[in-house]
Amino acid sequence: MSSTTKNSKEKSPDLFEQPWLNKLTRTHVAFPVSIFLLSAVGLLYFASVNTQLSVGTLVGLFFGGTLFFTFAEYSIHRWIYHPPENASEGFVNFTYKVHGIHHDYPKDKQRIAMPPWLTVLVATILLLVFKMIMGQFSFAFLAGFFAGYGLYLLIHYMVHIFPMPKNRFRALWINHAIHHYSNEEILFGVSNPFWDYIFGTMPSKEIKQEILIKK
């Protein structure tokens, strides 16, 4: 049950009564993007120096982590950020705070990406979990995951803030515009449409054209 009301204003309202809590919910996208991309570089360097893995293995793990991120991006967006109608009120309120408000105020630059404190927390938890599961393979794999995360945040920001380009990336702008303004039950991939094709949430070109004409 995701939010469907669109607001032309760029500034979204406060989520909490306490001013200090509201400050913690806002950020410029440059902070989380920098954290994830620098972490990716650091982890890849650490893996190359402190493990016995070959260059080929490190490269494979890196791109495997990037691919895994795209799946996580799609899955979280589809099955968590857009909860089903029978979801509990508490879960719906949670998803509104982390994503639904972005649908209501998609032009609010400060709520397109997670704030730095949450970025560091998420990165730390992921590092601990991946290390526990994958051991020495986790560093290069998570480097790819973090690189994918940073690029996703950057693409998401650009799609909302910058004009639609006339090159091959134009499709990302169109897909996300349809998801935001016409049908929230399709086109969950932001950084790429791969998993939309796999899971059948990519409409045909004819249907997309009809949606764009109606819009």
Residue pairs with C-beta under 8 A, 6 or more apart in sequence:
1 83
1 84
1 85
1 87
1 92
2 81
2 82
2 83
2 95
2 99
2 100
2 103
2 184
3 96
3 100
3 101
3 103
3 104
4 103
4 184
5 104
6 103
6 104
6 106
6 180
6 181
7 104
7 105
8 107
9 105
9 107
10 105
10 107
10 108
10 109
11 105
11 108
12 101
12 102
12 104
12 105
12 108
12 111
14 22
15 21
15 22
15 25
15 97
15 101
16 22
16 25
24 115
24 117
25 97
25 111
25 115
26 110
26 111
26 115
27 110
27 113
27 114
27 115
27 116
28 109
28 110
29 109
29 112
29 113
29 153
29 154
29 157
31 113
31 115
31 116
31 119
32 113
32 114
32 115
32 116
32 119
32 150
32 153
33 113
33 150
33 153
33 154
33 157
34 150
35 116
35 119
35 120
35 123
35 150
36 119
36 123
36 146
36 147
36 149
36 150
36 153
37 146
37 147
37 150
37 151
39 123
39 143
39 146
40 143
40 144
40 146
40 147
40 150
41 143
43 127
43 139
43 140
43 142
43 143
43 146
44 58
44 62
44 139
44 140
44 143
46 139
47 53
47 58
47 61
47 136
47 139
47 140
47 143
48 55
48 58
50 139
51 58
51 136
51 139
51 140
52 136
53 61
53 136
53 137
53 140
57 140
58 140
59 140
61 137
61 140
61 141
61 143
61 144
62 140
62 141
62 143
62 144
62 147
63 144
64 141
64 144
65 140
65 141
65 142
65 143
65 144
65 145
65 146
65 147
65 148
66 144
66 145
66 147
66 148
67 144
67 148
68 141
68 144
68 145
68 148
69 144
69 145
69 147
69 148
69 149
69 152
70 148
70 189
70 191
70 192
70 194
70 195
71 195
72 145
73 148
73 149
73 152
73 189
73 190
73 191
73 195
74 188
74 189
74 195
74 196
74 199
75 195
77 99
77 188
77 189
77 190
78 188
78 199
78 201
80 95
81 95
81 98
81 99
81 100
82 95
82 99
82 184
82 185
82 188
83 91
83 92
83 95
87 95
101 111
102 108
102 111
102 112
103 180
103 184
105 111
106 160
106 180
107 160
107 161
109 157
109 160
109 161
112 153
112 156
112 157
112 160
112 161
113 119
113 153
113 156
113 157
114 122
123 146
126 142
126 145
126 146
127 138
127 142
130 138
130 141
130 142
130 145
131 138
131 139
134 141
148 191
151 191
152 190
152 191
155 172
155 190
155 191
156 176
156 190
156 191
159 172
159 173
159 176
159 190
160 176
164 170
164 173
164 174
165 173
171 193
172 190
172 191
172 192
172 193
174 208
174 212
175 187
175 189
175 193
175 196
176 187
176 190
177 215
178 186
178 187
178 203
178 208
178 211
178 212
178 215
179 186
179 187
179 188
181 215
182 211
182 214
182 215
183 211
185 201
186 196
186 201
186 202
186 203
187 193
187 196
187 201
187 202
187 203
188 195
188 196
188 201
189 195
189 196
193 202
196 202
203 211
